Amino acid sequence: DAKQRAIIEEVVQVHATGRPILVGTLTVEESEQLATRLREVGLSCSVLNAKRDDQEACIVAQAGKLGAVTISTNMAGRGTDIRLGGSEGAEEDRVIALGGLYVLGTNRHESQRVDDQLRGRAGRQGDPGSSRFFISLEDDLLQHNGLDGLIPARYKPAQQWESVDNPMIRQQIAHAQRIVEGRNFDIRQALRSYSHMVE
């Protein structure tokens, strides 16, 4: 809940400047919940979650428009460049002056490559841009993989509404991500060797 509230506050603050925002979510359900919460605070947004492939290339092409808020899963809108100022680039100079596209990730994925792809949406081809990820120690990456214990108790805060910005926690979350990537790689290798035997 604290993470969701922080994300909403961040989007509202950045949107107030007119800077375009692309929010990357983990699931279709999360993208729709976030869109609902943003609409509840009076902020309109476009949602890309691979449910409407025919329209999504047009929507993602407009994600760089002045004041645009676009929520996307990692599968949506791939292969479409986000041009600052919208597809025609009419307000490109104003968007550049604001700092370009702001990419906000709501989770860390099991693969850093997926995070880097989202991050890479900002600052493409020499354009300005920035990215920021909001995560919770209750996120699936840590909880479902049993990696919560990697963070020493002295660095782990009690449940709270305030943000935590501790280099040790950031380091351990990145370490957890590498562990999950290694496990997934081992699973793919095992499946590959079994498929060779079957062949």
N, C-alpha and C positions, 0 to 999 in steps of 0.2 A: 504493500500500500504506500509506503514512504517513497519507494522508487517511482511508482506511478504518479504520485503527487509532484515529485521533483521534475519528472519529464514534462508534465502539463505546464508547470510554472516556467520551465526553460523555454518551451515552445511559445507560450504566450509572450514572454519577455522578448525573445528574438523576433517574433512576428511583429511586435509593436514597432520595431525599427524598419520594417519593410523587407528585411533580408529573406530570401527564399530558403525554405527548410525542407529537407528530405529526411523522413524518419524511417529507419530500417527496423522491422520487427522480425521475430523468429517464426511466428505462425499466423495463419489467416485469422484465427480467433483473436489473437492479440491485436492485430491490425484493426479489426472491426471494433473491439472494445475501446481502443485508444481513440479512434475516430468518434465514437459515441461520446466519450468523456470530453473531447475537444469541442464538439458541437454543444455540449451542455454548458460550457463556459463561453459560448458565443463565437467560436472560431470555426469557420468553414474549412474543409480540407478535401483533397482527393485521395481515394484509396485504391492502391494497386496490389491485388493479392492473387493474380493469375486466374481470377474467375471470369474476367472479361478480356481475353487476349486481343480481340479485334480493336478495342478502344484504348488499351493500355499504352501502346506505343505513342499515341497522340497525347495522352495524359502525362507520361513521363517526359516527353519532349517539352512540355510546358512547366515542368517542375522548377526551372530556373527563373521563372517570371517574378517580377517584383511582388512581394507579399504572398507568394504561393506557399501552401503547406501541403506536402504530399507524404502519405504514409504508404510504405511498401514492404512486402515480404522480400526475401532475398531472391526469389524466383521470378518476380514480376519486372517487366520492363527491361529485360536484359537485351543488350545489343543496340539500345537507343541512347544516343548522346543527349545529355542535358545541356542545352545552350543557355548561357546567362542572358537574362532579359526575355526569355521565352523563345519559341521556335523561330520567330522573325528577328529576334535580338533587338527589338525596338528600345528597350530600356537597359541595354547591356551596360552602359557607362554608369548608370545609377546603382545597379546591382554590384558592379565591380567596386564602386566607392564604398558600399556597405560591407565589403569583405567577401563577396561571392557566395556560392552555395554553402549552406551550413548543414552538414550531415550529422544526424543524431542516431546512434545505435541504442536500442533498448535492451540488448543482451550481448553477451559474448557467445559466439557459436562454438561448436565442437572443433571446428577447423579455423585456424587463424587466416587461412586463405579466403574464406568467406567474409570475415571481418575486413580484410584488406580490400576485397572487391567493393564492399560498401564504402569504406574510407576513400577509396579511389574515385568515387563519384564526385568528390570535391576536389577542386584544383586541377582539373584535367586540361591538358594542352596549354599549360601556362596560365590558366585562369586562376584567380585567387579562390580560396575556399578553406574550410576547416571542418574538423570532425570531432565528436565527443561521444563516448559510450557511457551509458548509465547502467550499472549492474547492482544486484543485490546479493548478499551472501546466502539468500534463500533461492537463488536462481537454479534452474535445472542442471546447468553445467557442474555446479558444486554439489548439489544435494543428490541427484540421481546417480552420480558416478562415485559417491562415497568419498569425495575429495574435500569435504568441509573440514576434516581434521588436519589438513595441510597448514591451515592458518593457526599459528600458536595462540593459545587462549589469551595471552596478555595483549595481543593486537586486535582481538575480536571484540567489538563493542556489543553491549546489550542492544536489544531491539530499540530503535530510535527513529525519530522523524528527520533528524539532521543528517547531512551527507558526511561520509567518511572519505578522507583523501589521504591515505597512508601509503607510502612507497612500499612497505613490507607487504601489505595486502595486495597491492597491484602486482607485485612480483610473484606472489603465491598464486594469484588467479591466472597469470600468464603461464606459470608452471603447471597448474591443473589442466589448462588447455593443451599444453604439450603432451601431458600424460594421456589424455583422451585421444589426441591425434595418434600417438604411438600405439595405443590399444586398437584403434580403428584400422591402422595400417597392418597390424598383426592379423586381425580378422580377415582383411582383404587378401593377405598373403596365404593364409590357411585355406580360404575358399578357392583361391587360384590353384593351389597345389591339388586340392580335391578334384577340381574340374579337369585338371590334366590327367589325373588317374582315370576318371570316368571316360574321358576321350580316348 
